[in-house]
Amino acid sequence: MLHHPTHSRLKDMRLDGMAEAFNELEQQEKSRDLSHAEWLGLLVDREESSRETKRYENRMRAAKLRHTAACPEDVDYRARRGLDKGLYQSLLTNRWIAEHKNLILTGPCGVGKTWLGCALAHAACRQGVSVLYKRLPRLFEELEIAHGDGRFPRLFKSIAKVQLLIL
């Protein structure tokens, strides 16, 4: 398959979303009827979408969630854990994060507190919020080691700049 020189230039400029859309449009018969402005619009839309997807994936990877598959859409409100559907859905808007408020999920063992927290984190990542999940024993251990080898200020700064810290 021959590549158009524009495709190579888009790749060289790291415009991967545009390059992918360029290939797809070049293959489609219907795209020949599009104007230059429509072509350009489609390429720009794809690049923007591709970049937002990469940013989301990077936020999810950096979050290091325990339950990466925990999605707010999968929350079972019928489960016997005393979860208020209206309250939880209002938490999914992330207004409480923007207002710098804290949230504590409480309940007996095994009701899914960690999973619910990860689902909130998933929703936050979708909305552009930086997230970090840490188990407290491991966090304390990391801080103690960092304090001993002189990395404490840098580690503490990296933890403090996260918008949502799940402990």
SULQUI-V194368 format. One record per residue. N is the residue number from 1. PHI is phi in radians with two decimals (* if undefined). OMEGA is omega in radians with two decimals (NA if undefined). Layout:
# SULQUI-V194368
n = (N & N)
phi = (PHI & PHI)
omega = (OMEGA & OMEGA)
This chain:
# SULQUI-V194368
n = (1 & 2 & 3 & 4 & 5 & 6 & 7 & 8 & 9 & 10 & 11 & 12 & 13 & 14 & 15 & 16 & 17 & 18 & 19 & 20 & 21 & 22 & 23 & 24 & 25 & 26 & 27 & 28 & 29 & 30 & 31 & 32 & 33 & 34 & 35 & 36 & 37 & 38 & 39 & 40 & 41 & 42 & 43 & 44 & 45 & 46 & 47 & 48 & 49 & 50 & 51 & 52 & 53 & 54 & 55 & 56 & 57 & 58 & 59 & 60 & 61 & 62 & 63 & 64 & 65 & 66 & 67 & 68 & 69 & 70 & 71 & 72 & 73 & 74 & 75 & 76 & 77 & 78 & 79 & 80 & 81 & 82 & 83 & 84 & 85 & 86 & 87 & 88 & 89 & 90 & 91 & 92 & 93 & 94 & 95 & 96 & 97 & 98 & 99 & 100 & 101 & 102 & 103 & 104 & 105 & 106 & 107 & 108 & 109 & 110 & 111 & 112 & 113 & 114 & 115 & 116 & 117 & 118 & 119 & 120 & 121 & 122 & 123 & 124 & 125 & 126 & 127 & 128 & 129 & 130 & 131 & 132 & 133 & 134 & 135 & 136 & 137 & 138 & 139 & 140 & 141 & 142 & 143 & 144 & 145 & 146 & 147 & 148 & 149 & 150 & 151 & 152 & 153 & 154 & 155 & 156 & 157 & 158 & 159 & 160 & 161 & 162 & 163 & 164 & 165 & 166 & 167)
phi = (* & -1.43 & -1.81 & -1.19 & -1.01 & -1.12 & -1.05 & -1.11 & -1.18 & -1.10 & -1.12 & -1.07 & -1.50 & 1.06 & -1.80 & -1.13 & -1.09 & -1.14 & -1.07 & -1.12 & -1.15 & -1.05 & -1.04 & -1.11 & -1.15 & -1.13 & -1.41 & -1.54 & -1.16 & -1.12 & -1.22 & -1.19 & -1.48 & -1.40 & -1.36 & -1.07 & -1.13 & -1.17 & -1.02 & -1.07 & -1.05 & -1.13 & -1.13 & -1.15 & -1.03 & -1.14 & -1.12 & -1.08 & -1.10 & -1.10 & -1.17 & -1.14 & -1.08 & -1.13 & -1.11 & -1.08 & -1.09 & -1.15 & -1.11 & -1.16 & -1.15 & -1.19 & -1.17 & 0.93 & -1.16 & -1.23 & -2.00 & -1.23 & -1.57 & -1.27 & -2.07 & -1.06 & -1.22 & -1.65 & -1.16 & -1.68 & -1.38 & -1.49 & -1.08 & -1.44 & -2.38 & 1.24 & -1.52 & -1.43 & -1.04 & -1.10 & -1.13 & -1.11 & -1.17 & -1.22 & -1.15 & -1.19 & -1.31 & 1.17 & -1.11 & -1.11 & -1.26 & -1.07 & -1.52 & 1.01 & -1.76 & -1.73 & -2.43 & -2.13 & -1.67 & -2.13 & 2.71 & -1.20 & -1.06 & 1.49 & -1.58 & 1.78 & -1.09 & -1.12 & -1.09 & -1.10 & -1.10 & -1.18 & -1.15 & -1.10 & -1.12 & -1.05 & -1.11 & -1.15 & -1.07 & -1.06 & -1.68 & 1.52 & -1.59 & -1.40 & -2.31 & -2.49 & -1.87 & -2.42 & -1.39 & -0.98 & -1.02 & -1.21 & -1.08 & -1.07 & -1.12 & -1.07 & -1.14 & -1.14 & -1.12 & -1.11 & -1.13 & -1.26 & -1.79 & 1.52 & -1.60 & -0.94 & -1.01 & -1.18 & -1.13 & -1.08 & -1.11 & -1.16 & -1.27 & -1.20 & -1.42 & -1.23 & -1.33 & -2.26 & -1.91 & -1.83 & -1.97)
omega = (3.14 & 3.11 & 3.06 & 3.13 & 3.13 & 3.12 & 3.13 & 3.14 & 3.09 & 3.11 & 3.13 & -3.13 & -3.13 & 3.04 & -3.02 & 3.11 & 3.11 & -3.13 & 3.12 & 3.12 & 3.13 & 3.11 & -3.12 & -3.14 & 3.13 & -3.11 & -3.04 & 3.10 & -3.08 & -3.08 & 3.12 & 3.14 & -3.11 & 3.08 & 3.11 & -3.13 & 3.12 & 3.08 & -3.12 & 3.11 & 3.12 & 3.13 & -3.14 & 3.10 & -3.12 & 3.14 & 3.12 & 3.12 & -3.14 & -3.14 & 3.12 & 3.09 & 3.12 & 3.11 & 3.11 & 3.13 & 3.10 & 3.10 & 3.13 & 3.13 & -3.13 & -3.12 & -3.14 & -3.11 & 3.10 & 3.13 & -3.08 & -3.13 & -3.12 & -3.13 & 3.14 & 3.14 & -3.09 & -3.12 & 3.11 & -3.10 & 3.13 & -3.13 & -3.08 & 3.10 & 3.08 & -3.11 & 3.10 & -3.07 & -3.13 & 3.13 & -3.11 & 3.13 & 3.06 & 3.07 & -3.13 & 3.10 & 3.11 & 3.08 & 3.14 & 3.09 & 3.13 & 3.14 & 3.11 & 3.10 & 3.12 & 3.12 & 3.06 & 3.06 & -3.12 & 3.10 & -3.13 & 3.12 & 3.01 & -3.12 & 3.07 & 3.13 & -3.14 & 3.14 & 3.12 & 3.08 & 3.11 & 3.08 & 3.06 & 3.12 & 3.11 & 3.12 & 3.13 & 3.11 & 3.10 & -3.08 & 3.03 & -3.13 & 3.07 & -3.02 & 3.00 & 3.10 & 3.11 & 2.97 & -3.06 & 3.13 & -3.14 & 3.11 & 3.13 & 3.12 & 3.12 & 3.14 & 3.13 & 3.12 & 3.14 & 3.11 & -3.12 & -3.09 & 3.01 & 3.13 & -3.03 & -3.11 & -3.13 & 3.13 & -3.14 & 3.13 & -3.13 & 3.10 & -3.09 & -3.10 & 3.10 & -3.10 & 3.12 & 3.12 & 3.14 & -3.13 & NA)
